Amino acid sequence: MTLADTDSRAGTLSVINPYDLSEIDTVPAATRDDAERAMETTFGLFRDRGAWLPAERRLAVLEGAAILVATQAGLLADTIVREGGKPRSDSAAEVAAAGDALKAAAAVLRTDAGQAVPMGLSGETADRLAFTRYEPAGVVLVIPSFCEPLGG
């Protein structure tokens, strides 16, 4: 689902600077139906394992997002200041934390594919091999608070 898929009847919302009450920008408004449709679409894609991105592509997405956050850190922090009235130093810390979270998620993909489960501890498990494998657990909808738009 893209912004173009939102219900045009919902219109737009103005993003207001809380300090001087100037309009920073406008964004498409979304309805409850838009959110429901987005979740249904996402859950449908999740159920189709053949549509899942391979690990190498997920890694590229996470690393690319971390690079974008790093290269646009100043712009992101300034936007947080303008939209939320948050001090610049706190905004910069929030942006840095978001970049770190993306790097940490990429590191997990690189280093943690699961674990071996001890076997051969009884006659029934002799000559057997078992392991765990991590997979996505489901769909998550996040609506961040205005005061923590990246760290929410």
C-alpha positions in Angstrom: 0.0 0.0 0.0 1.3 3.5 -0.8 0.1 6.9 0.1 -1.7 7.0 -3.2 -3.8 4.1 -2.0 -5.3 6.0 0.9 -8.9 7.1 0.9 -9.1 10.5 -0.9 -12.1 11.4 1.2 -9.8 11.6 4.2 -8.0 14.6 2.7 -4.8 15.9 4.1 -3.4 17.0 7.5 -1.3 20.0 8.2 1.9 19.4 10.1 2.3 22.4 12.5 5.4 23.7 14.2 4.4 23.9 17.9 6.8 26.8 18.5 5.6 29.3 16.0 2.4 27.5 14.7 3.6 27.7 11.1 2.7 25.0 8.7 5.7 22.7 8.0 4.0 20.5 5.4 0.9 18.5 4.6 0.5 14.8 4.6 -2.2 12.5 3.3 -4.7 11.6 6.0 -5.6 8.0 6.4 -8.8 6.5 7.7 -9.3 3.4 9.8 -10.2 1.6 6.6 -6.9 2.6 5.1 -5.1 1.1 8.1 -7.2 -2.1 8.0 -6.5 -2.4 4.2 -2.8 -1.9 4.8 -2.7 -4.6 7.5 -4.8 -7.0 5.3 -2.4 -6.5 2.4 0.7 -6.9 4.6 -0.7 -10.0 6.3 -1.6 -11.6 3.0 2.0 -11.0 1.8 3.3 -12.5 5.1 1.2 -15.7 4.6 2.8 -16.2 1.2 6.2 -17.5 2.1 7.2 -17.4 -1.6 6.8 -13.6 -1.5 9.2 -13.2 1.4 12.4 -11.3 0.6 15.5 -13.6 0.8 17.8 -12.9 3.7 20.4 -11.2 1.4 17.7 -8.7 0.2 16.4 -8.1 3.8 20.0 -7.4 4.8 20.4 -4.9 1.9 17.2 -3.1 2.9 18.4 -2.8 6.5 21.9 -1.7 5.6 20.5 0.8 3.0 18.1 2.3 5.5 20.9 2.7 8.0 23.0 4.5 5.4 20.0 6.8 4.6 19.5 7.6 8.3 23.2 8.4 8.6 23.5 10.5 5.5 20.2 12.4 6.3 20.8 12.6 10.0 20.8 16.4 10.1 17.6 16.7 8.0 15.9 14.1 10.1 16.9 15.8 13.4 15.8 19.2 12.1 12.5 17.8 11.0 11.9 16.3 14.5 12.8 19.7 16.1 10.3 21.5 13.8 7.5 19.0 14.2 7.8 18.3 17.9 9.6 21.2 19.4 12.2 18.9 20.8 15.7 20.2 21.6 18.2 19.6 18.7 20.5 17.5 20.8 17.7 15.1 21.8 16.5 14.9 18.2 20.0 14.1 17.0 20.2 11.4 19.7 16.9 9.9 18.5 18.2 9.8 14.9 21.4 8.1 16.0 19.5 5.5 18.0 17.3 4.7 15.0 20.4 4.2 12.9 21.9 2.0 15.5 18.7 -0.1 15.7 18.9 -0.7 11.9 22.6 -1.7 12.1 21.8 -4.0 15.0 19.0 -5.7 13.1 21.4 -6.2 10.1 24.0 -7.6 12.5 21.5 -10.2 13.8 20.8 -11.3 10.2 24.5 -11.8 9.6 25.3 -13.6 12.9 22.3 -15.3 14.3 20.6 -17.9 12.1 19.5 -20.2 15.0 21.1 -22.6 17.4 22.0 -26.3 17.6 19.9 -28.2 20.1 21.8 -30.8 22.2 21.0 -34.3 21.1 22.3 -37.7 21.9 21.6 -37.3 25.6 19.3 -40.3 25.6 19.0 -43.5 23.5 16.1 -42.0 21.6 18.1 -39.0 20.4 21.3 -40.8 19.6 22.7 -40.0 16.1 20.2 -37.2 15.7 20.6 -33.5 14.8 18.2 -30.7 15.8 18.4 -27.0 15.4 16.3 -23.9 15.7 15.7 -21.4 12.8 14.5 -17.9 13.2 11.7 -16.7 11.0 9.4 -13.6 11.0 6.6 -14.1 13.6 4.0 -11.9 12.0 2.9 -8.4 11.0 3.4 -5.4 13.3 1.7 -2.0 13.0 3.6 0.8 14.7 2.1 4.2 15.3 4.9 6.2 16.9 4.2 9.0 19.4 4.7 12.6 18.2 7.6 13.0 20.7 9.5 9.9 19.5 8.8 9.6 15.8 11.9 7.5 15.0 12.5 6.0 18.4 8.9 5.3 19.2 
